[in-house]
Each structure stands twice: as C-alpha cells, then as structure tokens.
Amino acid sequence: MQSQTQELTASDQLLKLWAWFEANSKAIAVGAALLLIAIFVYSFYTYRQNQKEITAGEALTQVGMSNTGAPLADACLKIAADYAGTLAGQRALLQGATTLFALDKFDAAQAQFQKFLATYPANSLAPQAALGVAACLDAQGKTDLAVGAYQKAIAQTTDATVLTTAKFALARIAEAQGKFADADKLYIEIARAYPNSSMSSEAQMRDMELKTKSSAPAPVAPAPAAATAPATTTPAAPAPFTLSH
C-alpha cells in the first residue's frame, strides 16, 4: 500500500487538482467576483473618505480666515455636522465650542464640549473638551460641579496644558473659598512639575502671594469706649473665581 502511494507522480497530483477546479469552477468564479467587488467598494469608499476629509479641511480653513465671533461658531458647528467623523469635522466641533465659550455663551459651549466627548471619546483632543466642560461649569458659578469636572479632567490625561490649567483653576477656587492649604499644595505641585517654565514661575508667584496673605496678622481694632457697645462686623466674602479665557 505504501509503495502504491509513493508511485503517485506530480502529474497525478496536477490531474487531481485540475479535476477539483473543474468540479468547483462555478464556486471559484463567484468567489473571485465577490472579492473583486469587495476590493472595488473598499477602494471607492477610501477614495470618497479621503476626498471628504480634504473638503472638510478646506472648509474649516476658509471659515477660520473669513469669520469671527458668533458667525465663526455657527460655521464651525455646521462643518462638524456636515463632515461628522472626519478629523476636520472633529476639530470644527471643538473650535465651535471654544468660540462659544469665548463669547460667554457658557451653557451652549458646555453642550458642544459634551457632544464632542460623547461622539469622539477616544479622540486625542478629548482631554481639552473635558477641560472645556469644567470651565463652562466654573464660569456659570456651578463651583461644586466644576471642581468635580476639573478633577476628572486631571485624572484622565497626561497633557501638560490641560493638567496645569485645571490645577490652576482648582487652586484659585480653593483660594477663593479660604482653603489656603489646598491652594498652596496645588501651586507647589505645578511649580515642581514644570521647573524653569512660565507656568512654574506663575505658580511660585501665586504661592508666595498666598503665603503672605495667609500669614498676615489680622488688623487690631481700637478698644471701644466704655459706654459704647462693641460693633459687630461681618467678614468680607472671598472674591469670586474669575475664569480667564
């Protein structure tokens, strides 16, 4: 039996293969046609996506050059809607939200930042959108929510700009609330994390001002006259946090 098996020549194998092709020629032809169709569809889709990306990028560049203020925000959001999914469309959505924030339309800006996070959670610009949400809450006076949002933004990124901006905001909120130890800790963190930088210099300056403020002796009121009841004074509330934008 073994010797008979060994007698099969290359010609025998070729004949068997040819017979298999003849028996399955229809299935092979259909499979080849489907493969060609799939390649064509993929190539066409890739071409259309590339063209869409180019068109979206050109549109975003054009509106950035010819619009400012509210028209810029509207134009960016339209591009974001018309070219959703493209890189330019994603940038347009973030730019539209940022422009609304600059116009002090904090509620509308927050909605667009949140839309960006919901639609493109894995985007590299998501940390900036998270910071935008926190800044919008901060600007609307929703301090407790803003603190949580800033902390969330810090926990989700290693981006130096986002981290520093969020920590500065938290420090100023703490300072405004009279939580000088918390503010001092944040300023020191920033100064140590980015030595020999403008951020470090600003943090050190704020830290020095804070220590001077917290260590200054309270003014001593003159002793009241014997016949006069001591006046009751109410301490001034800390200055509200002002968001720079």
C-alpha positions in Angstrom: 0.0 0.0 0.0 2.8 2.3 0.9 4.6 1.6 -2.4 1.5 2.4 -4.4 1.1 5.7 -2.6 4.7 6.7 -3.4 4.1 6.0 -7.1 1.8 9.0 -7.4 3.7 11.4 -9.6 3.5 15.2 -9.9 1.3 14.7 -12.9 -1.2 12.6 -10.9 -1.4 15.4 -8.3 -1.9 18.0 -11.1 -4.7 16.0 -12.7 -6.5 15.7 -9.4 -6.1 19.4 -8.8 -7.5 20.2 -12.3 -10.4 17.9 -11.7 -11.2 19.7 -8.4 -11.1 23.1 -10.2 -13.4 21.8 -12.9 -15.8 20.5 -10.3 -15.8 23.7 -8.3 -15.3 26.2 -11.2 -18.6 27.9 -10.6 -18.0 28.5 -6.9 -14.5 29.7 -7.6 -15.8 32.2 -10.2 -18.4 33.5 -7.8 -15.8 33.9 -5.0 -13.4 35.7 -7.3 -16.2 38.1 -8.4 -17.2 38.8 -4.8 -13.5 39.5 -3.9 -13.2 41.9 -6.8 -16.4 43.7 -5.8 -15.2 44.0 -2.2 -11.9 45.5 -3.4 -13.7 48.0 -5.6 -16.1 49.0 -2.8 -13.3 49.4 -0.3 -11.2 51.4 -2.8 -14.2 53.7 -3.7 -15.1 54.2 0.0 -11.5 55.1 0.9 -11.3 57.5 -2.0 -14.6 59.2 -1.0 -13.4 59.4 2.6 -10.2 61.0 1.5 -12.0 63.5 -0.7 -14.4 64.2 2.2 -11.5 64.8 4.6 -9.9 67.2 2.1 -13.1 69.1 1.5 -13.8 69.4 5.3 -10.2 70.6 5.9 -10.5 73.3 3.2 -13.9 74.4 4.6 -12.6 74.7 8.1 -9.6 76.7 6.9 -11.8 79.0 4.9 -14.3 79.8 7.8 -11.3 80.4 10.1 -10.0 83.0 7.8 -13.2 84.8 7.0 -15.3 84.6 10.2 -15.0 85.7 13.8 -17.3 85.6 16.8 -20.8 84.1 16.5 -20.5 83.6 12.7 -17.4 81.6 13.3 -19.1 79.4 15.9 -22.1 78.8 13.6 -19.8 78.0 10.6 -17.7 75.5 12.7 -20.7 73.7 14.1 -22.1 73.4 10.5 -18.9 71.8 9.3 -18.9 69.5 12.3 -22.4 68.4 11.3 -21.8 68.1 7.6 -18.5 66.3 7.9 -19.1 64.3 11.0 -16.4 61.6 11.6 -13.7 63.4 9.7 -10.7 64.8 11.5 -11.6 68.3 10.3 -15.2 67.8 11.5 -14.0 66.8 14.9 -11.7 69.9 15.1 -14.6 72.0 13.9 -16.8 70.8 16.7 -14.2 71.7 19.3 -13.4 75.0 17.7 -17.1 75.9 17.7 -17.4 75.0 21.4 -14.3 77.1 22.2 -15.7 80.1 20.2 -19.0 79.9 22.1 -17.1 79.9 25.4 -15.1 83.0 24.3 -18.4 84.7 23.6 -19.5 84.0 27.2 -22.2 81.6 25.9 -21.2 79.1 28.5 -24.3 76.9 28.5 -24.2 76.4 24.7 -20.4 75.9 24.8 -20.8 73.2 27.5 -23.4 71.4 25.4 -20.9 71.2 22.4 -18.0 70.1 24.6 -20.2 67.4 26.0 -21.3 66.4 22.5 -17.6 66.1 21.5 -16.9 63.8 24.4 -20.0 61.7 23.7 -19.2 61.4 20.0 -15.4 61.1 20.0 -14.4 59.8 23.4 -11.2 58.3 22.1 -10.1 61.4 20.3 -6.7 62.9 21.3 -8.5 66.2 21.9 -11.0 64.7 24.4 -9.0 66.0 27.4 -9.4 69.6 26.1 -13.1 69.0 25.7 -13.3 67.7 29.3 -11.5 70.8 30.5 -13.9 72.9 28.4 -16.9 71.3 30.3 -15.3 72.1 33.6 -14.5 75.7 32.6 -18.1 76.2 31.5 -19.5 75.0 34.8 -17.0 77.2 36.6 -18.0 80.2 34.5 -21.7 79.6 35.3 -20.9 79.6 39.0 -21.6 75.9 39.5 -18.5 75.6 41.6 -19.1 72.1 43.1 -19.7 70.6 39.7 -16.8 72.5 38.3 -14.4 71.1 40.9 -15.5 67.5 40.1 -15.1 68.2 36.4 -11.6 69.6 36.8 -10.6 66.7 38.9 -12.0 64.3 36.3 -10.1 66.1 33.5 -6.9 65.8 35.6 -7.4 62.1 36.2 -7.9 61.3 32.5 -4.9 62.9 30.9 -1.2 63.5 30.9 -1.5 66.6 28.7 0.6 69.3 30.5 -1.6 72.2 29.3 -4.8 70.5 30.5 -3.2 69.4 33.8 -1.8 72.9 34.6 -4.9 74.8 33.6 -7.2 72.5 35.6 -4.9 72.7 38.7 -4.6 76.4 38.5 -8.4 76.6 38.4 -8.8 74.3 41.4 -6.2 76.3 43.3 -8.0 79.6 42.7 -11.3 78.1 43.7 -9.7 76.8 46.9 -8.2 80.2 47.5 -11.5 82.0 46.9 -13.1 79.6 49.4 -10.4 80.3 52.0 -8.9 76.8 51.7 -5.4 78.2 51.6 -3.6 74.9 52.4 -5.3 73.2 49.4 -4.5 76.1 47.1 -0.9 76.1 48.3 -0.5 72.4 47.7 -1.7 72.8 44.1 0.6 75.7 43.3 3.6 73.8 44.7 2.6 70.8 42.5 2.6 72.9 39.4 5.9 74.6 40.3 7.7 71.3 40.9 6.2 69.5 37.8 7.3 72.2 35.3 10.5 73.8 36.6 12.1 76.6 34.7 8.9 77.3 32.8 6.5 80.2 32.8 3.9 78.0 34.4 6.3 77.3 37.3 7.1 81.0 37.7 3.4 81.9 37.9 2.6 79.1 40.3 5.6 80.2 42.6 4.3 83.8 42.5 0.8 82.8 43.4 2.2 80.6 46.2 4.2 83.5 47.6 1.2 85.8 47.5 -0.9 83.2 49.1 1.5 82.6 52.0 1.8 86.4 52.5 -1.9 86.7 52.6 -2.5 83.7 55.0 0.4 84.8 57.4 -0.5 88.5 57.6 -1.7 89.4 61.1 -5.3 90.4 61.4 -5.8 94.1 62.0 -6.4 95.1 65.6 -9.4 97.2 66.2 -9.1 100.1 68.7 -10.6 99.4 72.1 -14.2 100.7 72.2 -15.2 103.4 74.7 -16.6 102.1 77.9 -20.1 103.4 77.2 -20.2 102.1 73.6 -21.1 98.6 72.8 -18.6 96.9 70.6 -19.5 97.0 66.9 -20.3 93.7 65.1 -18.6 93.3 61.8 -19.1 90.7 59.1 -16.0 89.4 57.4 -16.0 90.0 53.6 -16.7 87.1 51.4 -13.8 85.9 49.3 -13.6 87.3 45.8 -15.3 85.0 43.2 -13.1 82.9 40.9 -12.6 84.6 37.6 -12.0 82.4 34.6 -9.5 83.7 32.1 -10.4 82.9 28.6 
